[in-house]
């Protein structure tokens, strides 16, 4: 790649985050710049519809990266000599849009086609990881927010999730986290308001669906807790009152006693898995969704459920 058209220009070392590239500036804007930070090169043409769809998405993700990557846009029709030379080193420029990530003067990775924002983010994350640049700033904040929520600081977590939403309105992980933080603060009204504000495009994303289930279960659990004395009396009179056991499970879950909550539902499933068309199993699956499918409590209860269903 060192023999590409053009000569290095040290005066341009502080290139803009996003800029148009030419065959004369390519060495400086891409090859030299990539020695300190990954550079994405967007190869496009004015006649290419998908290129025009991809361009604003690329720019948005690069700006959100806050300097961890740069973007150079190259019109292959206006820079045919450069395109021809790059094609000789293996870039499939016959099919655009094509985005190539350069690092240390070499091509690190490529993708073709108009990827959605999530796909572009994933590509950039892969490039950053491969180049030792960590993760995108929003991803770092989400990780910090998750830690804050897990360590009993829901107010801090809520602020961080909100800051991510301010930059990435369609980030389902941030919306789901915000709802869960509101629930941890016992603010069901704000949690419901946040869910109402979730962009329609991501309303069924797993993170959002899980947070919605958590809110529904918290409401149901509060109601069950208020009726706890009656529930316990019903079970004392009839230990096989499955309806009462399901209500007790909901109350226990709302109180954070997940293992006990799962045990009540598993008792019902063990005794009569077809009761009310599998109502106990469905409730347990709602718990899993609310807890998170990778949560240790979910994994433990799922193993117990599997042993019952497949024994």
Secondary structure as GFF3:
##gff-version 3
##sequence-region A 1 311
A	DSSP	three_ten_helix	10	12	.	.	.	ID=ss1
A	DSSP	beta_strand	18	21	.	.	.	ID=ss2
A	DSSP	alpha_helix	26	26	.	.	.	ID=ss3
A	DSSP	pi_helix	27	32	.	.	.	ID=ss4
A	DSSP	three_ten_helix	33	35	.	.	.	ID=ss5
A	DSSP	beta_strand	38	44	.	.	.	ID=ss6
A	DSSP	alpha_helix	49	64	.	.	.	ID=ss7
A	DSSP	beta_strand	69	75	.	.	.	ID=ss8
A	DSSP	alpha_helix	80	88	.	.	.	ID=ss9
A	DSSP	beta_strand	98	103	.	.	.	ID=ss10
A	DSSP	beta_strand	106	112	.	.	.	ID=ss11
A	DSSP	alpha_helix	117	130	.	.	.	ID=ss12
A	DSSP	alpha_helix	137	150	.	.	.	ID=ss13
A	DSSP	alpha_helix	154	167	.	.	.	ID=ss14
A	DSSP	alpha_helix	172	184	.	.	.	ID=ss15
A	DSSP	alpha_helix	188	197	.	.	.	ID=ss16
A	DSSP	three_ten_helix	200	202	.	.	.	ID=ss17
A	DSSP	alpha_helix	206	226	.	.	.	ID=ss18
A	DSSP	alpha_helix	228	237	.	.	.	ID=ss19
A	DSSP	alpha_helix	242	254	.	.	.	ID=ss20
A	DSSP	alpha_helix	258	271	.	.	.	ID=ss21
A	DSSP	three_ten_helix	275	277	.	.	.	ID=ss22
A	DSSP	alpha_helix	279	291	.	.	.	ID=ss23
A	DSSP	alpha_helix	296	309	.	.	.	ID=ss24
###
